[in-house]
Amino acid sequence: MSLDWIEPAERIKTLPTYVFAHLDELKAKALAQGQDLIDLGMGNPGGPTPKPVVDAAIAALQDANNHGYPPFAGTTSFRQGITDWYRRRYDVLLNPETEALPLLGSKEGLTHLAMAYVNPGDFVLVPSPAYPAHFRGPMLAGGKVYNIILKPENNWLIDLKDIPDTIAEQAKILYFNYPSNPTAATAPREFFQDIVAFARKHEIILVHDLCYAELAFDGYQPTSLLEIPGAKDIGVEFHTLSKTYNMAGWRVGFVVGNSHIIKGLGTLKTNLDYGLFSVLQVAGEAALQMPDKYLHQVQELYRTRRDFLIQGFSQLGWDVPKTKATMYLWIKCPPGMSSIEFVLDVLQKTGVVLTPGNAFGDGGEGYVRVSLIKDCDCLGEVIQRFKQAGICYKSEVGVY
């Protein structure tokens, strides 16, 4: 019997291929062919989750009170832990009852927020390149994504002048993310002030993704959107424990900010899930209570890897700016090669997995993202494999 009549919804059919899923297929094929892979493609931190977090989860798992459905809005204790952490880290005061909501990872919340607020045909402003959930969520909701193409000469910052007034007047939401995935760009406080003024003028909901703020180096302290006066009137901010606390597989995130926006997202989620397992909320609270000494150790770890890999790429002809934050480097493709061509060439010749820039939208073409998720010994092996394969960057067009 033919199953041709089983058709997915248009919202699925119109989505572009999810490049990370395609990368998984390529990695599986390479492994089957006996290649020794070094995966710098995903933003999946190496190393174990901190012991205090694991211990808290084990203790919570043994408590039968945690085995039932959790409260839809999250446990009181975890919400209080989130708001206490925001006050300590950013001096931002939040009401744990109405201005904080635990999530099944930030990706889930970012996507579902679009489904809660975007009607078919609504304009949504999204930088390009961007974390895929920022534009895929609005696409799933039937929105019209207006890409704000970011430029290296502007340090990958959104230029609000690139948004026509006619589009701004129709826009429902503006997604953005600094420190940035994938570019590792950071934004000064003045930028946040400007974007709040812009959104208030045009009555646009601001959605800021702050998932990499704790991975900052050399004394740099990223800005929270909610530090800016008036931002909480129109915006929310998403965070995750995946990166800073090595909890990617635990799927623990949260959103904070405007209570009305959070209420709408919460209403949608009550129809989709039963919230975050209480054991994971206990673990998340334990993570947020870890001392700043732990954060400093994590920051030093990634700073060391950043410096090591930038130096290694410089030996191969790349001029990579020293990043202030995140766990990524954003590297130009050799002239004459697309991002997917370069990624495939590197994979075939070296077994090293990178992420093509076009995975993050059209504005990412011509670049690849490199994750700093391996130790320096492994990163040294990456540079050695590049050298042996003759992979380098040349400024002359067509030379590779």
Summary of the structure (lengths in Angstrom):
residues: 400
radius of gyration: 21.3
end to end distance: 51.0
largest distance: 65.4
contacts: 1322
relative contact order: 0.16
helix: 45%
strand: 14%
